[in-house]
Amino acid sequence: MTRTSAPATDVLQVLQVRWVFGSVTAALRQQLVGFWLQEGALTSADEAWRRSREVACVLQEGDSGRIAGVCTVAVHMDEHERSYGFVRIFIRTGSRAVGLNVRLMERMIEGFTALAREPGAPHRLVATIENRKLERRAAQRILARLGFVHVGTAPNGELVMQRGLT
């Protein structure tokens, strides 16, 4: 059997989650673009550069600062002209371990909860579930513990989850 994930204890000890929303430097932006293209998460440098402006948190190796994962939040307006954040997470295949996505989500939620007090800031987070493993009951319980609830199904059949911030 081939392992696609690193042992959790090894990975969890060397990776740190860093909040960077609104303060992505040129150097970090270059790292992010390279990371997404190298990992095949995105295939266009233009899209990677654009999405670098949406980065909320990065998962980095403690010693080297090498990126192992990213949580982006695209801020959009809903039909009631209220802003919300659309969440995406990607973790490098070699760094995937149980709990890392939760650590990214917790830090992202903490950061956006603090921002929600500002006029015009997002008051909710929305995510579509692209990864079929996240549709399992155990994953749904984890998302529920993080405050996400099922609010519908996207036209492509993906579950839509939402979490309030205020």
Solvent accessible surface area in square Angstrom, and as a share of the most:
residue,aa,sasa,rsa
1,M,238,1.06
2,T,118,0.69
3,R,158,0.58
4,T,97,0.56
5,S,44,0.28
6,A,20,0.16
7,P,66,0.42
8,A,36,0.28
9,T,93,0.54
10,D,85,0.44
11,V,12,0.07
12,L,60,0.30
13,Q,150,0.67
14,V,84,0.48
15,L,6,0.03
16,Q,110,0.49
17,V,33,0.19
18,R,110,0.40
19,W,64,0.22
20,V,4,0.02
21,F,57,0.24
22,G,75,0.72
23,S,73,0.47
24,V,26,0.15
25,T,81,0.47
26,A,61,0.47
27,A,71,0.55
28,L,7,0.04
29,R,39,0.14
30,Q,135,0.60
31,Q,80,0.36
32,L,0,0.00
33,V,23,0.13
34,G,35,0.33
35,F,14,0.06
36,W,6,0.02
37,L,65,0.32
38,Q,144,0.64
39,E,52,0.23
40,G,50,0.49
41,A,36,0.28
42,L,22,0.11
43,T,134,0.78
44,S,46,0.30
45,A,53,0.41
46,D,118,0.61
47,E,51,0.23
48,A,0,0.00
49,W,119,0.42
50,R,105,0.38
51,R,39,0.14
52,S,0,0.00
53,R,147,0.54
54,E,22,0.10
55,V,1,0.00
56,A,0,0.00
57,C,0,0.00
58,V,0,0.00
59,L,0,0.00
60,Q,16,0.07
61,E,39,0.18
62,G,36,0.34
63,D,155,0.80
64,S,79,0.51
65,G,23,0.22
66,R,116,0.42
67,I,5,0.02
68,A,0,0.00
69,G,0,0.00
70,V,2,0.01
71,C,0,0.00
72,T,4,0.02
73,V,1,0.01
74,A,4,0.03
75,V,70,0.40
76,H,84,0.38
77,M,116,0.52
78,D,24,0.12
79,E,146,0.66
80,H,135,0.60
81,E,139,0.62
82,R,123,0.45
83,S,12,0.08
84,Y,41,0.15
85,G,0,0.00
86,F,40,0.17
87,V,9,0.05
88,R,69,0.25
89,I,58,0.30
90,F,47,0.20
91,I,15,0.07
92,R,22,0.08
93,T,65,0.38
94,G,52,0.50
95,S,6,0.04
96,R,94,0.34
97,A,14,0.11
98,V,132,0.76
99,G,24,0.23
100,L,0,0.00
101,N,57,0.29
102,V,32,0.18
103,R,73,0.26
104,L,0,0.00
105,M,13,0.06
106,E,86,0.39
107,R,68,0.25
108,M,0,0.00
109,I,14,0.07
110,E,106,0.48
111,G,7,0.06
112,F,1,0.00
113,T,46,0.27
114,A,55,0.42
115,L,46,0.23
116,A,3,0.03
117,R,191,0.70
118,E,92,0.41
119,P,137,0.86
120,G,66,0.64
121,A,13,0.10
122,P,10,0.06
123,H,56,0.25
124,R,59,0.21
125,L,0,0.00
126,V,15,0.09
127,A,11,0.09
128,T,34,0.20
129,I,6,0.03
130,E,121,0.54
131,N,71,0.36
132,R,139,0.51
133,K,114,0.48
134,L,54,0.27
135,E,60,0.27
136,R,151,0.55
137,R,200,0.73
138,A,55,0.43
139,A,15,0.12
140,Q,38,0.17
141,R,145,0.53
142,I,58,0.29
143,L,20,0.10
144,A,60,0.47
145,R,186,0.68
146,L,19,0.10
147,G,34,0.33
148,F,2,0.01
149,V,90,0.51
150,H,98,0.44
151,V,75,0.43
152,G,24,0.23
153,T,86,0.50
154,A,19,0.14
155,P,151,0.95
156,N,101,0.52
157,G,36,0.34
158,E,28,0.13
159,L,39,0.19
160,V,26,0.15
161,M,5,0.02
162,Q,48,0.21
163,R,54,0.20
164,G,44,0.42
165,L,11,0.06
166,T,123,0.72
